[in-house]
Amino acid sequence: MFDQIKSEDCGDYTLFTLRGQFIGGDETDRLRQLLSGVAEQQDNIAIVDLANVTYINSTALGVLISAHARFTKRNGRVVLCNISDNIENIFIITKLTLVFEIYDTVDEAKSKISES
């Protein structure tokens, strides 16, 4: 179950690679815990790779929004990348595209965060 989330500390940022469905169960609780732990560090950045996410519900969106607020309070950022068309539609409908930095690839996200 927890293999749905891979967390990798890359120095300037932490890369979270998500896989499968995030529907408010144990996987979403685990994501909340991991993001909260990283958010406690000042000026940290989380890159969340959603390439292999097949479904995300409102609970999981709430976890991402909450993480965004936590990171922002500590001068950090949550950056999303590799969003499929289906998942992107959810972000567009909910206007979360106005909240999150969203990039096409992990490499693009890495280069954009290193610029700022």
PyRosetta script that sets phi, psi and omega in degrees:
from pyrosetta import init, pose_from_sequence

init()
pose = pose_from_sequence("MFDQIKSEDCGDYTLFTLRGQFIGGDETDRLRQLLSGVAEQQDNIAIVDLANVTYINSTALGVLISAHARFTKRNGRVVLCNISDNIENIFIITKLTLVFEIYDTVDEAKSKISES")
pose.set_psi(1, -45.4)
pose.set_omega(1, -176.8)
pose.set_phi(2, -77.1)
pose.set_psi(2, -6.4)
pose.set_omega(2, 176.0)
pose.set_phi(3, -75.2)
pose.set_psi(3, 3.2)
pose.set_omega(3, 175.1)
pose.set_phi(4, -75.5)
pose.set_psi(4, -14.4)
pose.set_omega(4, -177.7)
pose.set_phi(5, -129.2)
pose.set_psi(5, 122.0)
pose.set_omega(5, 174.2)
pose.set_phi(6, -111.9)
pose.set_psi(6, 128.2)
pose.set_omega(6, -179.0)
pose.set_phi(7, -117.0)
pose.set_psi(7, 128.8)
pose.set_omega(7, -177.2)
pose.set_phi(8, -133.8)
pose.set_psi(8, 118.2)
pose.set_omega(8, 177.8)
pose.set_phi(9, -78.7)
pose.set_psi(9, 117.8)
pose.set_omega(9, -176.3)
pose.set_phi(10, -113.0)
pose.set_psi(10, 23.2)
pose.set_omega(10, 178.6)
pose.set_phi(11, 88.1)
pose.set_psi(11, -86.1)
pose.set_omega(11, -178.7)
pose.set_phi(12, -74.4)
pose.set_psi(12, -16.8)
pose.set_omega(12, -177.9)
pose.set_phi(13, -153.2)
pose.set_psi(13, 166.0)
pose.set_omega(13, 172.7)
pose.set_phi(14, -115.5)
pose.set_psi(14, 129.5)
pose.set_omega(14, 179.7)
pose.set_phi(15, -98.7)
pose.set_psi(15, 122.8)
pose.set_omega(15, 175.3)
pose.set_phi(16, -108.2)
pose.set_psi(16, 118.5)
pose.set_omega(16, 177.4)
pose.set_phi(17, -106.5)
pose.set_psi(17, 116.8)
pose.set_omega(17, -176.2)
pose.set_phi(18, -104.6)
pose.set_psi(18, 151.1)
pose.set_omega(18, -177.9)
pose.set_phi(19, -145.9)
pose.set_psi(19, 137.6)
pose.set_omega(19, 174.4)
pose.set_phi(20, 92.5)
pose.set_psi(20, -150.4)
pose.set_omega(20, -177.0)
pose.set_phi(21, -102.0)
pose.set_psi(21, 138.9)
pose.set_omega(21, 176.0)
pose.set_phi(22, -118.4)
pose.set_psi(22, 97.4)
pose.set_omega(22, -168.9)
pose.set_phi(23, -123.0)
pose.set_psi(23, 24.5)
pose.set_omega(23, 174.6)
pose.set_phi(24, 90.3)
pose.set_psi(24, 11.9)
pose.set_omega(24, 178.7)
pose.set_phi(25, -96.6)
pose.set_psi(25, -150.8)
pose.set_omega(25, -179.0)
pose.set_phi(26, -58.1)
pose.set_psi(26, -35.5)
pose.set_omega(26, -178.7)
pose.set_phi(27, -64.0)
pose.set_psi(27, -36.9)
pose.set_omega(27, 179.8)
pose.set_phi(28, -73.6)
pose.set_psi(28, -38.8)
pose.set_omega(28, 175.2)
pose.set_phi(29, -61.0)
pose.set_psi(29, -42.7)
pose.set_omega(29, 179.6)
pose.set_phi(30, -63.5)
pose.set_psi(30, -42.0)
pose.set_omega(30, 177.8)
pose.set_phi(31, -60.8)
pose.set_psi(31, -43.3)
pose.set_omega(31, 178.4)
pose.set_phi(32, -58.8)
pose.set_psi(32, -46.5)
pose.set_omega(32, -179.4)
pose.set_phi(33, -61.9)
pose.set_psi(33, -45.9)
pose.set_omega(33, -178.0)
pose.set_phi(34, -65.5)
pose.set_psi(34, -44.7)
pose.set_omega(34, 179.4)
pose.set_phi(35, -65.5)
pose.set_psi(35, -39.5)
pose.set_omega(35, 179.4)
pose.set_phi(36, -62.2)
pose.set_psi(36, -41.9)
pose.set_omega(36, 179.2)
pose.set_phi(37, -61.3)
pose.set_psi(37, -42.5)
pose.set_omega(37, 179.8)
pose.set_phi(38, -72.3)
pose.set_psi(38, -35.0)
pose.set_omega(38, -178.0)
pose.set_phi(39, -64.2)
pose.set_psi(39, -24.5)
pose.set_omega(39, -178.4)
pose.set_phi(40, -67.7)
pose.set_psi(40, -16.8)
pose.set_omega(40, -179.5)
pose.set_phi(41, -88.4)
pose.set_psi(41, 131.9)
pose.set_omega(41, -178.1)
pose.set_phi(42, -62.3)
pose.set_psi(42, 142.6)
pose.set_omega(42, 174.2)
pose.set_phi(43, 57.9)
pose.set_psi(43, 27.5)
pose.set_omega(43, -177.6)
pose.set_phi(44, -90.4)
pose.set_psi(44, 159.7)
pose.set_omega(44, -179.4)
pose.set_phi(45, -128.0)
pose.set_psi(45, 135.5)
pose.set_omega(45, 174.0)
pose.set_phi(46, -113.2)
pose.set_psi(46, 125.5)
pose.set_omega(46, 171.1)
pose.set_phi(47, -102.1)
pose.set_psi(47, 122.7)
pose.set_omega(47, -178.7)
pose.set_phi(48, -110.4)
pose.set_psi(48, 112.1)
pose.set_omega(48, -179.0)
pose.set_phi(49, -90.9)
pose.set_psi(49, 114.1)
pose.set_omega(49, -176.2)
pose.set_phi(50, -104.2)
pose.set_psi(50, 17.4)
pose.set_omega(50, -175.1)
pose.set_phi(51, -54.6)
pose.set_psi(51, -38.5)
pose.set_omega(51, -174.6)
pose.set_phi(52, -107.2)
pose.set_psi(52, 20.2)
pose.set_omega(52, 175.7)
pose.set_phi(53, -86.9)
pose.set_psi(53, 125.0)
pose.set_omega(53, -177.4)
pose.set_phi(54, -96.0)
pose.set_psi(54, -23.4)
pose.set_omega(54, -179.9)
pose.set_phi(55, -158.6)
pose.set_psi(55, 143.2)
pose.set_omega(55, 177.0)
pose.set_phi(56, -140.4)
pose.set_psi(56, 131.2)
pose.set_omega(56, -178.8)
pose.set_phi(57, -104.9)
pose.set_psi(57, -176.0)
pose.set_omega(57, -175.1)
pose.set_phi(58, -64.1)
pose.set_psi(58, -31.5)
pose.set_omega(58, 178.8)
pose.set_phi(59, -64.6)
pose.set_psi(59, -46.5)
pose.set_omega(59, 179.4)
pose.set_phi(60, -66.7)
pose.set_psi(60, -37.3)
pose.set_omega(60, 174.8)
pose.set_phi(61, -61.3)
pose.set_psi(61, -40.2)
pose.set_omega(61, 177.8)
pose.set_phi(62, -60.7)
pose.set_psi(62, -37.6)
pose.set_omega(62, 177.4)
pose.set_phi(63, -63.5)
pose.set_psi(63, -43.8)
pose.set_omega(63, 179.3)
pose.set_phi(64, -65.9)
pose.set_psi(64, -40.9)
pose.set_omega(64, 179.1)
pose.set_phi(65, -65.2)
pose.set_psi(65, -43.8)
pose.set_omega(65, 178.1)
pose.set_phi(66, -61.5)
pose.set_psi(66, -42.8)
pose.set_omega(66, 178.0)
pose.set_phi(67, -62.8)
pose.set_psi(67, -42.3)
pose.set_omega(67, 178.4)
pose.set_phi(68, -57.4)
pose.set_psi(68, -45.3)
pose.set_omega(68, -180.0)
pose.set_phi(69, -63.7)
pose.set_psi(69, -43.8)
pose.set_omega(69, 179.4)
pose.set_phi(70, -62.5)
pose.set_psi(70, -46.5)
pose.set_omega(70, -179.2)
pose.set_phi(71, -63.7)
pose.set_psi(71, -44.0)
pose.set_omega(71, -178.0)
pose.set_phi(72, -61.3)
pose.set_psi(72, -38.6)
pose.set_omega(72, 177.9)
pose.set_phi(73, -59.1)
pose.set_psi(73, -29.5)
pose.set_omega(73, -177.7)
pose.set_phi(74, -106.9)
pose.set_psi(74, 25.8)
pose.set_omega(74, 179.9)
pose.set_phi(75, 60.5)
pose.set_psi(75, 28.9)
pose.set_omega(75, 176.8)
pose.set_phi(76, -104.7)
pose.set_psi(76, -173.9)
pose.set_omega(76, -178.7)
pose.set_phi(77, -146.4)
pose.set_psi(77, 149.0)
pose.set_omega(77, 168.4)
pose.set_phi(78, -114.8)
pose.set_psi(78, 121.7)
pose.set_omega(78, -176.8)
pose.set_phi(79, -117.5)
pose.set_psi(79, 133.6)
pose.set_omega(79, 179.5)
pose.set_phi(80, -108.1)
pose.set_psi(80, 149.3)
pose.set_omega(80, 176.9)
pose.set_phi(81, -151.4)
pose.set_psi(81, 165.7)
pose.set_omega(81, 177.3)
pose.set_phi(82, 58.0)
pose.set_psi(82, 44.5)
pose.set_omega(82, -178.5)
pose.set_phi(83, -85.3)
pose.set_psi(83, 127.1)
pose.set_omega(83, 177.8)
pose.set_phi(84, -68.7)
pose.set_psi(84, 164.0)
pose.set_omega(84, -178.9)
pose.set_phi(85, -58.8)
pose.set_psi(85, -42.1)
pose.set_omega(85, -179.0)
pose.set_phi(86, -62.8)
pose.set_psi(86, -45.7)
pose.set_omega(86, 179.8)
pose.set_phi(87, -68.9)
pose.set_psi(87, -39.0)
pose.set_omega(87, 179.3)
pose.set_phi(88, -60.3)
pose.set_psi(88, -37.5)
pose.set_omega(88, 178.0)
pose.set_phi(89, -58.8)
pose.set_psi(89, -38.3)
pose.set_omega(89, 177.8)
pose.set_phi(90, -63.1)
pose.set_psi(90, -42.9)
pose.set_omega(90, 179.8)
pose.set_phi(91, -67.1)
pose.set_psi(91, -35.0)
pose.set_omega(91, 178.7)
pose.set_phi(92, -70.2)
pose.set_psi(92, -47.9)
pose.set_omega(92, -178.4)
pose.set_phi(93, -60.6)
pose.set_psi(93, -39.7)
pose.set_omega(93, -178.3)
pose.set_phi(94, -86.2)
pose.set_psi(94, 0.8)
pose.set_omega(94, -179.0)
pose.set_phi(95, 63.2)
pose.set_psi(95, 19.1)
pose.set_omega(95, 177.9)
pose.set_phi(96, -72.8)
pose.set_psi(96, -11.4)
pose.set_omega(96, 173.9)
pose.set_phi(97, -66.1)
pose.set_psi(97, -19.6)
pose.set_omega(97, 177.2)
pose.set_phi(98, -84.2)
pose.set_psi(98, -15.1)
pose.set_omega(98, -176.3)
pose.set_phi(99, -96.4)
pose.set_psi(99, -45.9)
pose.set_omega(99, -173.5)
pose.set_phi(100, -97.2)
pose.set_psi(100, 148.0)
pose.set_omega(100, 166.3)
pose.set_phi(101, -79.2)
pose.set_psi(101, 126.0)
pose.set_omega(101, -177.5)
pose.set_phi(102, -126.7)
pose.set_psi(102, 128.0)
pose.set_omega(102, -179.6)
pose.set_phi(103, -124.1)
pose.set_psi(103, 159.0)
pose.set_omega(103, -176.3)
pose.set_phi(104, -71.7)
pose.set_psi(104, -35.1)
pose.set_omega(104, -175.7)
pose.set_phi(105, -137.1)
pose.set_psi(105, 164.6)
pose.set_omega(105, 175.4)
pose.set_phi(106, -63.0)
pose.set_psi(106, -42.4)
pose.set_omega(106, -179.2)
pose.set_phi(107, -61.4)
pose.set_psi(107, -40.4)
pose.set_omega(107, 177.6)
pose.set_phi(108, -64.2)
pose.set_psi(108, -42.3)
pose.set_omega(108, 178.4)
pose.set_phi(109, -61.3)
pose.set_psi(109, -44.5)
pose.set_omega(109, 179.4)
pose.set_phi(110, -60.3)
pose.set_psi(110, -45.0)
pose.set_omega(110, -177.3)
pose.set_phi(111, -68.3)
pose.set_psi(111, -36.2)
pose.set_omega(111, 179.9)
pose.set_phi(112, -68.9)
pose.set_psi(112, -38.9)
pose.set_omega(112, -179.5)
pose.set_phi(113, -73.2)
pose.set_psi(113, -28.1)
pose.set_omega(113, 179.7)
pose.set_phi(114, -75.9)
pose.set_psi(114, -21.5)
pose.set_omega(114, 177.9)
pose.set_phi(115, -72.3)
pose.set_psi(115, -29.1)
pose.set_omega(115, -173.4)
pose.set_phi(116, -102.3)
pose.dump_pdb("model.pdb")
